[in-house]
Amino acid sequence: MQTNRPEDSHQAALLRLMRDGPRSRAELADLTAAPALPAPSGAVSVDPRPMSRSRLNAALNRLVGLGLAESDGLAASRGGRRSGMVRVSRDTRFAGIDIGATSVDVAVTDGELRVLGHVSEPCDIRSGPAHVLGRVLVLAAKLRRQGLFTQLHGAGIGVPGPVSFAEGVPVVPPIMPGWDRYPMRETISRELDCPAMLDNDVNIMALGELHAGLARQVDDFLLIKIGTGIGCGIVVDGKIYRGVSGSAGDIGHIRVDRLGSLCGCGNTGCLEAYFSGAALARQAQAVARSGASPYLAERLAVAGTLSAEDVAAAAAQGDSAAIQLIRDGGRRVGQVLAGLVSFFNPGLVIIAGGVARLGHVLLAEIRSVVYRRSLPLATGNLPIVLSELDDTAGVVGAARLISDHVYSV
């Protein structure tokens, strides 16, 4: 279906509308009579002309005949003959694959992107593509054995580093040694026998929020992920903005201190060197060894190491040194975010990622700095909130990514 013929474009538009749930033919007629259905992020442009009722029914009948859609009973009466309901085929299956710095998550969704099964395991990204993708395939096979799918219609993948979206490869990812230009899209497509799409993990999380999270009714927003690294997903007019080469949103390497610490990217003073998960763990160990935090000192003595989770636990106990670490990090994130807010003027900012689980102490500091330093016109009605999707944003967003592709070609 890789053409821009009107009937194909209409079929793609109808599939995207039904992705949000079953629709009546009358409702679809109302929606497609309006001008120009927008193309999703990374998708082929669709035909902008509205559909006549006869063209709509012909397109829906073709989708049913192809097994991509199915009838679903009758809608409630709107005053006359009851309209037939149609939905994406119940047999449609997508895989959402979220590869993080320290774990991999694999989920299977239906055509409406409801998660049918979700498995994960710890996995170090530094162990290289052969090992990590091997674990991804093991998890996918586990979901297959559970009877969740016999055939996948597509797989979306997110990775924690810069991605050439057009080529489907990571490009010089700072925390992914051995992954530079590895053919991930082609590898996953071949191994799972379905189309595949690759993007960075922050973009797929933003897509997850757009589909199922706090951003469902927002066309322009920023998602800030604070985890092993720091990145920003940028959504403009309901679509991911990737920039010319795919590196838009790499805010973790914005310099916040000219004489600052060495970052993993090789530069100094980057935001990520001050408030990523690894940076916070280093700071926590320094505080513990200095005696400023008896709680962290005790945890360090028992475990031999500390993590962001330990800082969160210490802060929950009222540990002043841990609370100060969170506030210092929140202040630096807020400084960078304040500039982004004044520049971009989003309708919503979502804070997500493992370090974001530090919670409301972190959120309060970020809000304070942004509201104080950004232009009043940009912040007058700006919500800054914590994600409510927990660990599903990435896999749902990855499924959304590939469904955008499958439902547009």
Secondary structure, DSSP 8 states (H G I E B T S, - for coil): --S--HHHHHHHHHHHHHTTS-EEHHHHHHHHTSS-----TT------S---HHHHHHHHHHHHHTTSEEEEEE---SSSS--EEEEE-TT-EEEEEEE-SSEEEEEEEETT--EEEEEEEE--GGG-HHHHHHHHHHHHHHHHHTTS-SS-SEEEEEESS-EETTTTEE-S-TT-TT-TT--HHHHHHHHHTS-EEEEEHHHHHHHHHHHHSTTTT-SSEEEEEESSSEEEEEEETTEE--TTTS-TT-GGGSBS-TT--B-TTS-BSBTHHHHSHHHHHHHHHHHHHHTS-HHHHHHHHHHSS--HHHHHHHHHTT-HHHHHHHHHHHHHHHHHHHHHHHHH--S-EEEESSGGGGTHHHHHHHHHHHHHHS-HHHHTT--EEE-S-GGGHHHHHHHHHHHHHHTT-
